[in-house]
Amino acid sequence: MGERVRSSVAALDLSRFGVDKVSVSVGVAVSSRADQPIEDLIILADRALYRAKKAGRDRVVAA
């Protein structure tokens, strides 16, 4: 899903708004158990997002 979002944003033509190119980085986390607190997943996804940005942006990184 993260890759679908990333590629869809990259394919946007926003030239009529004066925007040349837009990209996104996505951090993904998947629960390993049913009772895992959502706050834990958000922290993991956030860390993955910053790894994606540090690695060059416009990518998807999983926690």
TORPA-4810 file (N, C-alpha, C, O; in nm, 3 decimals):
<nodes>
NODE_1_0.083_-0.119_0.000_0.000_0.000_0.000_0.088_0.126_0.000_0.059_0.222_-0.071_M
NODE_2_0.194_0.123_0.079_0.284_0.239_0.083_0.344_0.269_-0.052_0.358_0.386_-0.090_G
NODE_3_0.381_0.165_-0.125_0.439_0.184_-0.259_0.335_0.238_-0.356_0.368_0.318_-0.443_E
NODE_4_0.213_0.195_-0.343_0.106_0.247_-0.429_0.085_0.396_-0.405_0.068_0.472_-0.501_R
NODE_5_0.088_0.438_-0.281_0.074_0.581_-0.249_0.192_0.658_-0.305_0.174_0.762_-0.368_V
NODE_6_0.314_0.608_-0.282_0.434_0.676_-0.329_0.432_0.694_-0.480_0.458_0.803_-0.530_R
NODE_7_0.402_0.586_-0.553_0.403_0.596_-0.699_0.289_0.682_-0.752_0.305_0.749_-0.854_S
NODE_8_0.174_0.680_-0.686_0.062_0.766_-0.729_0.095_0.913_-0.713_0.062_0.994_-0.800_S
NODE_9_0.159_0.947_-0.604_0.199_1.087_-0.583_0.304_1.127_-0.687_0.298_1.237_-0.742_V
NODE_10_0.399_1.039_-0.715_0.503_1.069_-0.814_0.444_1.090_-0.953_0.500_1.165_-1.034_A
NODE_11_0.332_1.026_-0.982_0.270_1.036_-1.114_0.181_1.159_-1.130_0.134_1.187_-1.241_A
NODE_12_0.157_1.232_-1.023_0.071_1.350_-1.031_0.130_1.456_-1.123_0.251_1.483_-1.118_L
NODE_13_0.047_1.515_-1.205_0.088_1.628_-1.289_0.032_1.755_-1.227_-0.086_1.787_-1.245_D
NODE_14_0.116_1.825_-1.156_0.074_1.948_-1.089_0.131_2.072_-1.156_0.137_2.179_-1.096_L
NODE_15_0.174_2.058_-1.281_0.237_2.169_-1.351_0.144_2.290_-1.366_0.191_2.404_-1.368_S
NODE_16_0.017_2.266_-1.375_-0.077_2.380_-1.389_-0.082_2.465_-1.263_-0.132_2.577_-1.265_R
NODE_17_-0.030_2.411_-1.153_-0.022_2.485_-1.027_0.118_2.540_-1.002_0.146_2.595_-0.896_F
NODE_18_0.206_2.524_-1.101_0.342_2.572_-1.088_0.433_2.481_-1.007_0.539_2.522_-0.960_G
NODE_19_0.391_2.356_-0.991_0.470_2.258_-0.915_0.532_2.160_-1.013_0.462_2.096_-1.091_V
NODE_20_0.665_2.149_-1.008_0.734_2.060_-1.101_0.716_1.913_-1.064_0.669_1.833_-1.145_D
NODE_21_0.754_1.877_-0.943_0.749_1.737_-0.903_0.724_1.729_-0.752_0.775_1.809_-0.674_K
NODE_22_0.645_1.630_-0.715_0.615_1.605_-0.575_0.652_1.461_-0.544_0.628_1.371_-0.625_V
NODE_23_0.710_1.441_-0.427_0.740_1.304_-0.386_0.704_1.287_-0.239_0.689_1.385_-0.166_S
NODE_24_0.690_1.163_-0.197_0.662_1.133_-0.057_0.749_1.018_-0.011_0.791_0.932_-0.090_V
NODE_25_0.776_1.019_0.116_0.839_0.905_0.181_0.735_0.845_0.274_0.653_0.916_0.332_S
NODE_26_0.739_0.713_0.287_0.639_0.643_0.367_0.708_0.550_0.465_0.797_0.473_0.427_V
NODE_27_0.668_0.557_0.590_0.713_0.463_0.691_0.600_0.367_0.723_0.487_0.410_0.746_G
NODE_28_0.630_0.239_0.726_0.528_0.136_0.745_0.562_0.050_0.865_0.678_0.013_0.885_V
NODE_29_0.462_0.020_0.946_0.479_-0.074_1.057_0.361_-0.169_1.058_0.247_-0.130_1.031_A
NODE_30_0.389_-0.295_1.088_0.286_-0.398_1.093_0.288_-0.461_1.231_0.394_-0.492_1.286_V
NODE_31_0.171_-0.478_1.287_0.161_-0.536_1.420_0.202_-0.683_1.418_0.167_-0.758_1.327_S
NODE_32_0.278_-0.722_1.519_0.319_-0.861_1.531_0.225_-0.940_1.622_0.235_-1.063_1.632_S
NODE_33_0.135_-0.869_1.689_0.039_-0.937_1.776_-0.089_-0.853_1.785_-0.087_-0.732_1.764_R
NODE_34_-0.197_-0.919_1.817_-0.329_-0.854_1.817_-0.342_-0.747_1.924_-0.418_-0.651_1.907_A
NODE_35_-0.271_-0.761_2.034_-0.287_-0.666_2.144_-0.179_-0.558_2.148_-0.163_-0.490_2.249_D
NODE_36_-0.104_-0.543_2.039_0.001_-0.443_2.035_-0.061_-0.303_2.035_-0.147_-0.274_1.952_Q
NODE_37_-0.019_-0.217_2.126_-0.077_-0.082_2.131_-0.049_-0.003_2.003_0.061_-0.009_1.948_P
NODE_38_-0.149_0.069_1.957_-0.135_0.149_1.835_-0.024_0.251_1.849_0.042_0.285_1.751_I
NODE_39_-0.003_0.301_1.968_0.105_0.398_1.991_0.241_0.339_1.955_0.327_0.409_1.901_E
NODE_40_0.260_0.211_1.985_0.386_0.144_1.949_0.404_0.138_1.798_0.514_0.161_1.748_D
NODE_41_0.297_0.109_1.727_0.305_0.103_1.581_0.334_0.239_1.521_0.408_0.250_1.423_L
NODE_42_0.275_0.342_1.577_0.300_0.477_1.527_0.447_0.514_1.546_0.508_0.573_1.457_I
NODE_43_0.503_0.480_1.659_0.645_0.508_1.684_0.731_0.433_1.583_0.825_0.491_1.527_I
NODE_44_0.702_0.306_1.559_0.780_0.228_1.463_0.768_0.284_1.321_0.867_0.295_1.249_L
NODE_45_0.646_0.321_1.282_0.625_0.377_1.149_0.696_0.511_1.135_0.752_0.540_1.029_A
NODE_46_0.693_0.592_1.239_0.761_0.721_1.236_0.912_0.704_1.220_0.975_0.776_1.143_D
NODE_47_0.968_0.609_1.291_1.112_0.582_1.277_1.145_0.535_1.136_1.246_0.575_1.078_R
NODE_48_1.059_0.450_1.080_1.080_0.403_0.943_1.070_0.519_0.844_1.145_0.524_0.747_A
NODE_49_0.978_0.611_0.868_0.964_0.728_0.782_1.093_0.810_0.779_1.139_0.850_0.673_L
NODE_50_1.150_0.835_0.896_1.273_0.914_0.900_1.391_0.840_0.839_1.482_0.903_0.785_Y
NODE_51_1.392_0.707_0.847_1.496_0.629_0.777_1.479_0.645_0.625_1.578_0.655_0.553_R
NODE_52_1.355_0.647_0.579_1.328_0.666_0.436_1.377_0.801_0.390_1.440_0.812_0.284_A
NODE_53_1.350_0.904_0.466_1.394_1.038_0.429_1.546_1.048_0.429_1.605_1.109_0.340_K
NODE_54_1.607_0.990_0.530_1.753_0.995_0.540_1.820_0.918_0.426_1.930_0.953_0.384_K
NODE_55_1.754_0.814_0.378_1.810_0.731_0.270_1.793_0.794_0.133_1.838_0.736_0.034_A
NODE_56_1.730_0.909_0.124_1.720_0.976_-0.004_1.581_1.017_-0.044_1.561_1.066_-0.156_G
NODE_57_1.484_0.999_0.041_1.346_1.039_0.016_1.285_0.961_-0.099_1.350_0.881_-0.165_R
NODE_58_1.155_0.988_-0.122_1.078_0.924_-0.229_1.091_0.771_-0.225_1.121_0.707_-0.326_D
NODE_59_1.067_0.714_-0.105_1.075_0.569_-0.091_0.987_0.521_0.022_0.935_0.600_0.101_R
NODE_60_0.971_0.391_0.029_0.894_0.327_0.134_0.991_0.242_0.216_1.070_0.165_0.161_V
NODE_61_0.985_0.258_0.349_1.068_0.178_0.439_0.977_0.115_0.543_0.893_0.182_0.603_V
NODE_62_0.996_-0.014_0.564_0.919_-0.086_0.664_0.998_-0.096_0.793_1.120_-0.108_0.793_A
NODE_63_0.924_-0.090_0.905_0.987_-0.101_1.037_1.033_-0.243_1.062_1.088_-0.273_1.167_A
</nodes>
